[in-house]
Amino acid sequence: MDSPEEPRSSSVAGGEPHRHVRAKGEPRFPDGPKADPAGSHFERRIRSFQPRRSRVTTGQADALQRLWPKWGLDIDGQRVIDLAELFGGERPVVLEIGFGMGEATARMAAEDPETGILAVDVHTPGQGNLLNLADQNGLTNIRVGNGDAIILLREMLTPDSLSGLRVYFPDPWPKKRHHKRRLIQPEFLSLAATRLRPGALVHCATDWEPYAEQMLEVLSAHPDFENTRPDGGYAPRPDFRPLTRFEGQGLEKGHVVNDLLFRRVQHRDQDTSGD
């Protein structure tokens, strides 16, 4: 079903614009993100995200059409990407999985322009909004990935290529039967560890306390990560993670937000600190 934002105007002989009705099978944004970039190339598995369709504003649609060829990346799993080439130069790159509407991502990019942020999500309005924010604020250190972050990590990134991983307010999947869909699991951490260079920071945040407890448990138990907190607990919100409006509203309602800051440890075969 066509959304109000999708029709395009074109001129007819009399000079009057008419609405373009998208034909069946025609992409929503011909020069923008693909609906299913990985297609059927990879096995079907339980996913931690649910693609959802919602209204795309005119500004978001324009940003997707205009900026996706420059700053967008479809996660198709068919090639290995060179992050230096993607970002136009050598710089540390942090992967952010799930950025919502992108306001916090844009603020972090503005405050740390020497770090590249590869921000991945499947929400089309958020993708367009983040591209728009990057364009309006002259932020050249953001790239927007469309698709499954697992395929990106496993198929498209090289070992030790990332300087950090950010997972802010992922879907908590609160029902017990859905806990297997949560992103922060031992298997995910093992995969991420292969792409994170030693010393890379893993930063998670959630306002769902049972999920925070699970995150702390699985990160603490994983041999490739160590807690930056000497007491082995949660960390205060670091200055580099902006307080979003959504988070502020939750705090006003008494929600508890927990941050977890873990560091990728030295590879065991490279550890020369002891016998």
PyMOL commands that set and color helices and strands:
alter all, ss='L'
color gray80, all
select helices_A, chain A and resi 58-71+83-87+103-111+124-136+149-156+176-181+186-195+209-221+245-252+268-270
alter helices_A, ss='H'
color red, helices_A
select strands_A, chain A and resi 9-11+17-19+72-74+93-97+116-121+142-146+162-168+196-206+225-227+258-264
alter strands_A, ss='S'
color yellow, strands_A
deselect
rebuild
show_as cartoon
